[in-house]
Amino acid sequence: MAKKGIAKNRRKLVARYGLVCQGCGKEFPNEELTIDHIRPKSKGGHPSAFFNLQLMCEPCNSEKADIWDGESGVGIDNPDGRNSHAVAQRS
């Protein structure tokens, strides 16, 4: 059951953001992107809510780790700002 939910979320995230890392803005093959919690579970982020998920490459996801202060600049900072897109904000 959990794997079906992960696959469904991945498809939705790819449809929403394309195959673009929300940290660095580069395009990657699907298998090289990880699903990241915008607001980490350790900081009170919802573990499975779609609005709290983003796609990130492994280096960006590792750099972000469990950091979240709402202003980190790595990926999407505000999971409640569902239409915000880190890459678009940088331009």
N, C-alpha and C positions, 0 to 999 in steps of 0.2 A: 504493500500500500504506500509506504513512504517513498519508494522509488518512482511510483507513478506520479506522485505529487511533485517530486523534484523535477521530473521530465516535463511535466505540465508547466511548472514555473519557469523552467529554462526556455521553453518554447514561447511563453508570454514575454519574457525578458528580451529574447532575440527579436520578437515582433516589435517591441517597444523601442529598443535601443539599437537594433542591428547587431552586428558582431563587433561592436566598438567597446573597448575598455572604458569604463566611466572614470578611471583614474588618469590615464595618460592620453586618452582620446585616439589611440591607434586601433586599427582593425586587426582582428585575429581570427584564425579558424575556430569554429565553435568549440572543439575539444580543448583548446588552449585557454578558454575563459572559465573562470570560477564564479560561483554564485556567492556574493558577499552580503552580509548584513550591514546595511547603512549605519544603523545604530546597533552596535554589538549587543548580543544577548547579555553579556556581562555588565552592560551599562543600561539595562532595562529595555532593550529592543525586543520587539515581538519576534519569536523564532521562525514563524512561518507566514507572516502577513506579507502579501505581495508588495505592498508599498514600502516595505523595509528591505527589499532586495535589489541588488544591482549586479551587473556583470563586470568583472575585473580580471585582468591578466594576473598570473601568479605573482610577478614581481610587485605590482601595485597592491595586490591583496596582502602580501607579506609585509610591505611597508606600512600599510594602514593598520594591520594587526587588530587590536581591540581598541584603538584610539577613536574617540568620538567626543567632540566638544561642541558640535554644531558649527564649527568654523575651521575644521582641519584643512580644507582645500583639497583633500584627496577623495575623489569620487563625489557623490551627492552628500551634502552635509545635513539636509533636512528631510527626513523620510516623510514628513507630513506635507512637504511641498511636492506633491506627486508629479507635477509638470516640470519641475526644475531638472535640468540636465547639466551636469558639471562641464561637459565638453562645450556645450552651447554658451554657458556662462563665461567661459574663458575668452571667447571670441570677441 
